[in-house]
Amino acid sequence: MVCEMRNKLILLFVTLGLTASYIFAVGDVSNAVPAISNESLIEGVVSEYAIITSDLVDIKPAQTLYRLTIIVTSSRNIGEGPDYLSDMTGQGISLLSKKKLSPELFGRKVKVKARYKGDERGGTLWISNIEAIDQERAQ
């Protein structure tokens, strides 16, 4: 009887230990697989210009970010990685920048080099270069 009780306790502790190990391993966010290096060239019209705090998009440390929404007229992959924007023509996409962006971009047709940074849980398109390609705001 004592031996049987001891075996059950050992089985219980082993099961608890394995369960705790599994939860620790699965719950570890550092195991996320990062996105493959990529770069896209996007053309479109800026439909939103915003200055936001990074807290709104869960980016630490807190800092000022510039967010543009661009209605995509064309996009193409210019890097070695996958083309994350191949089916986005006609849709609005949000992009972020740590560099100050002029509010004069609002309503303008632009050409943007952007990189997707993130992992399988999600990510963000970051502007690496932007230029207006029209003389005045799009109508």
N, C-alpha and C positions, 0 to 999 in steps of 0.2 A: 504494500500500500504506500509506504514512504517513498519507495523507489519509483513507483508510478507517478506520484505527485511531483517528485523531483524532475522527472522526464517532461511532464507537462509544463512546469515552470521554465525549464530550459528551452522547450519549443516555443513558449510564449515570448521569452526574451529574444530568441533568434528571429522570430517573426517581427517583433517590434523593431529590432535593429535593422533588418532588411527593409522594412517599410520606411523607417526614418531615412535610411540611406537613399532609397528611391526618391522620396519627396525632396530631399536636399539636392539630389542630382538633377531632377526634372525642373525644380523651381529655380535653379541657378540661371539667371539671365545672361551670364557671360558665355553660355554655350550657344548663343544665337549665331547663325552663319551670316557673315556680312555679304552685302550685294557685290557682285562682280564689278570691277572698275568699268565705267561707261561714260560717255559724253554724247549729248545730242545737240543739234542745231535746230532751233525752233524759230519760226516766223509766225507773227500773229499780232493782234490788237490788244493793248492793255485795257482791260475792262475794270480793274480795281487796283488802287494804289493805297497801301496802308503802312503806317508805322506802328509796330506792335512791340510788346515786351515778350521776351522769349518764354516767359512763364506760361503764356497762352498756348504754346505748342510743345510744352514739356521739354524745353532745352535749358540745360544748366551749364554754366552759371547764368544768372539773370543778366540780360543785355538787350539793347535795342536792335530790332530786326526790321527789315523792309520787306513787305510781302506784296507781290504783284500777282494778279490773276490775268492770264493771257488766253484769249480765244485763239486757238491754234488754227492757222491756215495751212501750214506745212511743217513737217519735222522729218529729220533724218538722223540716223546714227552716224557719228563721226569718229567714234572710238572703236576699240577692239571688242568691247563687251556687248551685251544684249541691247536691243532697241526697245526701251520701256515705253516709248511714246508712239509706236507705229500706228495705233488705232485711235489716236486722240484728235484727229482733224475735225474741226467744228465744235470742239468741246473746250471748256475753260479748265485750265490747270493752274495751281498755285505754286509759286516759286518764292524762295527766301533768299535774302542777301544780308550779310553783315556789313557790307559797304554801303555808304549812304547813296540812295537813289533819288533822283530829282522827281518832284511831283509833276514836272512837265511831261513825264512819260505817259501820264494818264491820257487815254484816248489815241495814243500814237501807235503806228505800226512799227514793230520792233523786230530785231534779229537778236536772239539770245543763245549763248552757249550755256548749257546747264548740265550738271552732274546729279545723278540720283545717289544719295548716301543713306544707307540704312541696312536693314537685315530682313529676314523672312517675316518678322513681326510688323514691319512697316518702315517708312523712311520719308525723306524729303528731297525735293528737287532744289538744288542750290544754283544760283546764278554765278557763273564764273566770268561772263562778259555780256554786256548788253549795249546795243546801239539803236537809235531811232533810224528808220530807213525811209521815212517820208518827210516832207518839208513842213507839214502841219498836221494837226489832229485829224484822224480818220472820221468820216461822217457816217 
